[in-house]
Amino acid sequence: MGLFIACAIARLNIVESTRYMAPYLVILALGLLVVTYVPWFTLVLPRAFLR
């Protein structure tokens, strides 16, 4: 919903704005996969602070 409103205010096409957002979405998805499937990244901070 917010993307549509922002595109309407900026008078941009949805496809054009999505093209510029795609690299950021890919990086966010990769970060999500790393946090989900590599437990070391998720557990390192609690182990460091709870000692």
N, C-alpha and C positions, 0 to 999 in steps of 0.2 A: 504494500500500500504506500509506504513512504517513498519507494523508488518512483512510482507513478506520479506522485505529487511533486517530487523534486524535479522530475523531467518536465512536468507541465510548467513549473515556475521558471526553469532554465530554458524552456522551449527547445529541448533536445528530444531526439528520437530514442525510444526505448532500446532498440537494437544497437544504436551507436553508443549509448551509455553503458550497455552491457558488455560491449567489446572492450571498453576501457577498464571495466571492473573484473574481467575474466582472470588476469594474472593474480590479482589479490585473492580471488576466490580459490584459485588453484593452490596458492600458498597456505590459505586457511585450511583447506581440505587435507593437504599434506601434514600440517601440524596436528590436525585432529587424528589422522591415522597413526602418527608417531606416538601421540599420547595414549591412544587406545590400545595399540598392539605392542608397545615397548614399555613394559611396566617400570623399568628403571627410571625413566624420565618422570613418571608420576610419583614414585615413592622416594625420590632422593631428598626432596625438601622436608617431608615429615620425619624422615630418619635423621636428617642433619639437625633439626630443631628439637627433637624429642630425646636427645641424648643427655 
